[in-house]
Amino acid sequence: MKKIYLLYFIFILAAISMNAQTITFISEKSSKPLPRVSVFGKDGSILAYSDIDGKIDKQALSPSQEKFQLVYNNFPVSSLSYSDFDQPVIKINDQVKEIETVVIKNSKPAKYILVKGNFNSYVTVNNQLNGYADGIVTYIFDQKTKKLKSTNVEQYRIYRITGPKQEKKQTASWDYGNSLDVPKMKKAGNLDEYKKKGIRIKELKSNDKDEIEITGEYLQQKEFALFGFRFFDLRGIQNLAFEKDSKKTLKDLLEYNEILFIKLKHKSEEQYNQVVSYENFYPTEISFSDETTIEKVKFNVEYSHYKSPYWQAPSFPNMQTIFSSFFRDNLKEKQNKK
C-alpha cells in the first residue's frame, strides 16, 4: 500500500512540475485560448508558437533573450520580459485587427469555387529566419468534389537572409529559402480526409470563429538515413478557422495555416538542426465560375513578381515589417520581375 501512495505522490509531483512549465495565452476580451501566438526573442528568433489550447512550453524560452515580443494575427501585440512568463496565464489584447469579411461574388452555383486571398510563408533554422515570401493567390476547387484543381499565384515578393552558405556537410549553414512555398490547400475542402490513423484533431470554439487543429507525427522513434544525412522528428500541424457555428465548408473559411517541423543533420554533425516552415493563407474573396482561366505568374524563389504594392493594404498579413525590425539590411528582397 505504501508503494502505491508513493507512486501516486510522485505522479502528482510530476504533473505539477509539467503544468508549471506550461504558459497559456488567452484573449483579454473573451478569456478564450489564443492559438498561433508567436514568441520572438530579442534577436528575432521564433522561440515558441502556441497550440490550439493557447499553450507554449516555457522551457523553449531562454533567459538570455531578456526581451520578448508576442505576435498574433501578423501584428505585434505585447513586449514582455522573461520574468513576465512566471505567471501561468498571460492575457493578450487580440483586438488589434478585426476579422476581415470575406466577399462572396457570383454566388450562383457553377463548376468551380475560386478562393482568393493573401498569403505569407517563412522558414526558420534553429529558430532563426532563413527566408520569407508573401503575395496574392487564388485556389480553384471542383464544386462537386471540393478537390483542389489548381493554385494560381498572381503577385508575390521573395526575401532572403544574407549569410547562409551551401556547405554540403553543414546543414545548419544551408540556405533553406528554396523551400519557401505557397500554402498547400489540398484538403481544405474535404475535412473528412484528415480523419486517418495517427492524426490528432482538436477543436476550439471562440467568440467569433470555430478553429480546428490537425496534427500528424512521423519518425518519432527512429531516424531516417539517406546519403549520409539523418532526418528525425517530422511533424505537421494544420490550423483552419471557419465562421462561427458554420458548416465548415470552403465558403466559411477564414484562415488556413500549416507548420512543418523536421530535424536534420549530416552524420558528421553532432547536433540536429531544427527546420520549421510556416505557411499562412487568409481568404478575401470567394466566387463561382465555369471557367478556370485566370491571370497568374510562376512562383519562383529567385525573384519577386508584382505590379502593385499589394502589401500596403491595411488587411494584408505583412510579416515582412516584423522580420525587418530585427534583421534590417540582412533581409533583402529579390529583384522584382515585372
Secondary structure, DSSP 8 states (H G I E B T S, - for coil): -HHHHHHHHHHHHHHHHHHHTEEEEEETTT--B--S-EEE-TTS-EEEE--TTSEEEGGGS-GGG-EEEEEETTEEEEEEEGGGGGSSEEEE---SS-----EEE--S--SEEEEEEEEEEEEEETTEEEEEEEEEEEEEEETTT--EEEEEEEEEEEEEES-----TT-GGG--GGGG------TTTT-GGGG--TT-EEEEEE-SSEEEEEEEEEESSSS-EEETTEEEEEEEEEEEEEEETTS---GGGEEEEEEEEEEEEEETT-SS-EEEEEEEEEEEEEEEEES----------TTSBB-SS-GGGSTTS--THHHHHHHHGGGEEE--B--
